Amino acid sequence: MNTMACRAVAQAGLSAATASADDEGAWPLLLVAGWLTTAADLTLEQTLLDSLV
């Protein structure tokens, strides 16, 4: 898997741990969603690039 996508998933995990400990509202959960979306986008991009070669 793409190294950048793995890092994005790791960041999502760190954000999720922080989000579950916070009582601040939706903002930490939006960070988790953003990192997971980034990982999905990077993986899809790599798959499309690999299919061109």
N, C-alpha and C positions, 0 to 999 in steps of 0.2 A: 504494500500500500504506500501511497505517497507520504513522504516524511512530513510535509506541511499539514496534511490532513490528520495525521497522527498527533501532531502538536495541537491542532485545533480541538480534537477530541479530549486531549489532556487538559487543555484550558477550560473546556466545558465541564469536565469533572471537578476541577478546582473551583470554578464558579458555582457549581451545584452544591458543593460542600459548604461554601460560604452562604449561599442562598438559603440553605436549609437551617442555618444557625441564626440568620437575621430575621428580624421582625419589621423590616423597613418597607415591605410591599413588593410590587411586581418588578422593580428594576433589576435585582439580581437574577431573576428568572429570565428576563429578556436577554441578559448576557449569555446565559446557558443556551438559549435558543439561537442566538447569533453565532456562537462558536460552532454549534452543531450544523447550522446552515452553511457556514464556511467550509466545514469538513465535507459535507455532502457536495457542495459546488466544486471543491478541489478534486474530489474523487471522480465526479462526472466529467470534469474537464480532462483529467488524465485518461479516462476510458475513451473519450472521443479522440484524443490525440493518438492513443495507441491504435485505434481502428484505422487511422489514416496511413499509418506506416506499413 
